[in-house]
Amino acid sequence: MTVALPFLLALPVLAPQAQPIVPASPTTWDSSLLRQRPEWYKTAEAQAIAAAVLQYQSKSGAWPKNTDLAKPVTAQVMAEIEREGAADTIDNGATTTPMRFLALMIEATGDVPCRQAFDRGLEYLLAAQYPNGGWPQFFPLRAGYYSHITFNDDAMVNVLGLLRDIAAGKAPYAFVGAPQRARAEAALRRGIEVILRTQIRQEGRLTAWCAQYDEKTLEPAWARKYEPPSLSGHESVGITRFLMGIDSPSPAIVAAIEAAVAWLRSAAIAGVRVEEFQNADGRKDRRVVADVSAPPLWARFYELGTERPMFLGRDSKVHYSLAEIEYERRNGYAYYGDWPATLLSNDYPRWRARLGIKATP
């Protein structure tokens, strides 16, 4: 569908409520709040949580990450958000998850403040998108890797999934007006285009994606000191799953999915598992051991060019064994995982069946 893009809407900035409402029970902010029965969103508990969520929204229209949004705002909590630099981001489900929650509240109650906050959140997401279609981790922009196009931890995929649902007007987004839906669709299309542009090609074949890209050159880029430019065994799964969710994929999208699946299959690591053990210092540690019966694993980082699994500590030096990096990173980061397993065994066959593509031998 071809749509025209209207001008940005000027929306009011909502002042925080003077007296926060305390939730009726100690509910913790997590994704389970998006899976409640429809009638729950009309309860006093849900309304109290929504009141707290509204208070966390920033002037830019975003929400902070790593914050229990079900708890009322306090000066201490806001100081912690400021100290951690956690505001105005799409990282770790920030902004997109509160918007999904508010949409459920709007569908159930028609609450006007929730609707205003949702609209401000949508304006934030649309304003944060780069002209090339990508999203930074933080907006307003911050210096450093925070401004890179961020697939890391599914940040951009979460935004695109939300915009796809808004553009389609599916429940609970039927309240979103046609002009906003059209703008969401245009942003969605640009996002898909940059996904296709950034799929890494090696030796003439499409492979997978890096976790972040330079926002100007679209080249694979560093994030933290132990997150190098690489082929990602983790983020590529979320991107591929998102592409599989497109109702009528173009030939280019189909080709991108098929190539990503082929690469994930080739990148599987057989015959090993990661186990925890007590080391000579008496501390709990991790190591890789041989196990012919173990299910396949994937590395978080595969070296560009060689496609060898690689492991980096905070010194940014490349190693090809988990045992060679420092204890703190070895035990504090997921360098191995089974992230593609369900995609390959369930999602991919269902996707091909939906499109009427015959299974490969």
N, C-alpha and C positions, 0 to 999 in steps of 0.2 A: 504494500500500500504506500503510495506517495503522499506525504503530508507537508503542509506549510508550517513553518515555525513562527509562532507569535512572539511578541516582545515579552521580556521577563516581567513577571508580576511583582509589584511592590507590596510586600506583606509587612504587617506590623510586628514589632519585636515585643514579645509578651514579657511582662514583668513577673518575677518570681512571686509566688504566694507568700504572704507574710507569715502565716502559720502553717507549716507542713502537716499533712494528714498522716497519721501513723497507721500503717497497714494493720488489718484486723488480725493477721497471723504472721509469723516470721518467715514469709515466703522469700526465697532467694531468687535473684534475677538470673534466669538462664532460659535456654530455648524451650523448656517445657511449658513456659507461659504462652507459647504460640500454639500449643496443642491441647488446650482445655476445651471442654464442652461449650457450645455457643452460649448457653445460659449463664456460664460462669462469668462472662465478661460484663454482665449486668449486676454483679454482686458488689457489696461494699468493699470487699477485699480488692477486687479488680480495679475499682474506681480509686481506691487509695494508692495502689501501685501506679496507676496512670497519673495521679496527681504528683507523685514523686518523679516519675519519668519526665514530666513537663518541666520540673524545676532544674533538671540536669541539662536541658538543651541550652547550648551556647548562643551568643548573639549572632554567630554566623549560621546557626540552624543545625549544627551537628551535635553529637553526643560523645562523651568520653569512653575510652576503652577500659577494660579491667576494673569496672566499677559496679557495685551492686545497686542498680537503678531502682530496686524495690524499696530501698531504705530512704527515708526523707533526707533532704540536703541539710548538712550542717557545715559550719565554718571549717571544722576539722577535715571533713571529707573533701571540700572544695580546695583546701590547702594541699591535701595529698594529691589531688588531680593535677594541680598546678606544679607541684614539686616533681611529680613523675612525668610531666609533659604529656599527659594522656588525653588532652582535649582535642576536639576538632579533627576527627580521624574516621577512617573506614576500617582500621585494623582490628582484628579479633572480634569481628561482628559488630563493632561500634557503628552507630547511626542506622545501619540497615535493620538490625534486630529491633531497636526501639520503634522504628517506623512500621515494621510488620505488626508489632504489638498494638500500636496506636490504631492501625487500620482495623484490627479486630475489635477494638473498643468502639471505633466509629461505626462499624457495621452493626454492632449490637445496640448502641445507645444513641448514635447521632451526636455525640458530645462535640460542642463547638470548639472549646479550647484544644481538644485532641485533634480536631480537623485543622485548626490553624497551625498547630505544631507540626503535623504531618506535612502540610503544604510548605512550611519553612524548611523542613528536612529535604523535601524534593527539590526545592530551589537550590539548596546547598549542594546536592549531588550533581545537579545540572551545571551549576557554576564551577564546580571543581574539575569537571572533565576537560582534558586538554583538547585542542583542535584536532589532534591526530587520533583521538578516540580513547586514550588511556586515562587512568585516574592515578593521582599521587596518593601516598599513604596518608598524608596530612594536608589539609587545606583550611585556612590560608597556608601557602607554601612555606616550608622550612628548608634551610640549607642542608646539603648532604643527601644521603640516600633516601631520606624521607620524601623527596620530590620525584624520585624515580617512579615510572609506571610500575604498579605493585600488584603482581599476582600472588605474592607471598602470603601464605596462610589463607588463600582464597579471598583476599580483600576485594579485588576488582570483580571477581566472579560473583560475590555476594551482591554487589551493586547491580551488575547486569541481570542477575536473576530477579531482583526486585523490580527493576525497570521493565523487564519482560512481562511480569505479572501485571504491573500498572498499565502498560501499553495495551495489553489484551483485555483490560477491564474485568478480569476474572475476580471472583470472590477472594478476599473481602474488599476489592478495590473498585467496585462499581460506583462508589461515590466520587471518584476522581473525574473531573470534567474533561471534555473532549480536547480542549487546547493543551492541557497538561499531559494527557495521554499521547497526543501527537508529538510533543517535545520529548517525552520519555522514549517513544519509538525511534525518533531521530537519533537520540543519544545511544540507544541500544544498537542501532545499525553501525554507528561509528565505532562503538566498542567491539563489535564482531569483526569489523574491518581490521582493527589494529591487532586483534588476536591472530587473524590469518597472516598479517604482515610479519608478525614476530615469531611465528613457528620456525624453528631453526632448521636450516637445510645444510646437510653435511654430505659431501661426495655425491652431490646431485639428488639426494633423497631427503624428503621431509622427515623430521624426527619429532621432537617434543618442544617444550618451552623452558625458558629460564624463569626464575622466581621474580626477577625485576629487570627492567630495561631503562636505559638512558632515555629521558623524556624528549630529547631533541634528536638524537641519532637513531634511536630504537635498537641500539646494540645491547647485548646482554651486559648487565652491570652488577657491581658489588652492592651488597647491603651491609650487614654487620661484618666484623672482621673474619668471621668463620662462615660467611654465606657468600661464596664466590660466584662469578659468572659461570654458569654450568647448565647442563640439562637436568631438569628436576624430576625425580621419581615421585615427588609428592604433588607439587603444584600442577603438573601436567594432567593429573587425574581430575582435579576440579575443573580445569579448563575443558577437557574432553567431555566430561559429564555435562557441563553446561551446553556445549555445542550439540550433544545428543538430544537435549531438550528442545531444540528448535523444531517447530512443527513441520515446516517445509524447507529443508536445508538445500542450499544451492550446491551444484557440483563441487565448488571449491570447499565448502564446509564438509561435505561427505569425504572428499579427498584428505582433508586435514584430520578428520576423525580416524579414517582407516590408517593413515600414516602414524598417528600417535599410538594407536592400538598395536600396530606392528612393532613400533619401537619399544613400547612397554613390555611386550612379550619378549623381545630380544634382550632387554635389560634385566630380566628376572635373574636372581641369584639363587641357585639350587645347592642343596647339600650342606647348608650351614644354618645356624640359629644363634641368636644373641641370648646369653644367659647372665643372670646375676649371681655373684659369688662373693665370698668374703676374702679379701686380699691379705697380704702379709701384714699390713698395718691394722688389720681388724675392721676395716671399713667395707661397706657394701660397694661392689664394683661391677662393671660389665665387661664381658669378653665375647668374642666370636668363636664358636666351636663347631667342629665338623659333625654333621648329623644327616645321613643319607635319607632319613624319613621325614625331615623337616619340610614344611610347605615353603614355597618360594618367598624370598625377601627382595626388597628393592632398596637401593641407596637413595639418600636424599639428594646427593650431588654426584653427577657424572661429568667427567672432564670433557670439555669441548675438544673435539678432534679425536681423542683416543677412546672416549666413552668409558673410561675406567672409573669405578667408584672411587671417590676421594673424600678425605677427612681433614678438616682444618680446625685448629684450636684458635685461641685468641691472638696468637702470633701470626696468623694468616698464612702459615707455611703448609703446603700441600703434602699430605701423606696418603698412602694407599692401604693403610691398615688402621682400624679403630684403636688398636693398642698403642699406637705411636703418638696419639694426642694426649694432652694433659687430663688428669683425673677429673677436674671440674667440668670440662666440656664433654668428656666421654660419658659422664653420668648425668649431664644437665641438658642434653639436646638429643633429638631423635634423628640419628644418622642412618638408621635402618628402619624399615616399616613394611607393612603389607598393604599399603594404600591402594595399589591398583587391583587387588585380588577380586573384590566384588564387581568392579567395573568390567573386568575381563570375563568373569564367569557368569554374571547376570545381566548387567546393563547393556553390554555390547550385543549379545545375542538378541535381547529384546528390541534394541534399537534397529538392528538389521531386519528383524521380523516385521516391525512396524512399517518400515520403508519397502518391504517386499524384496529385500536383497537376499539372495540365496547364500546359505552358510558356506564358508570356505571349507575345503576338505581338512 
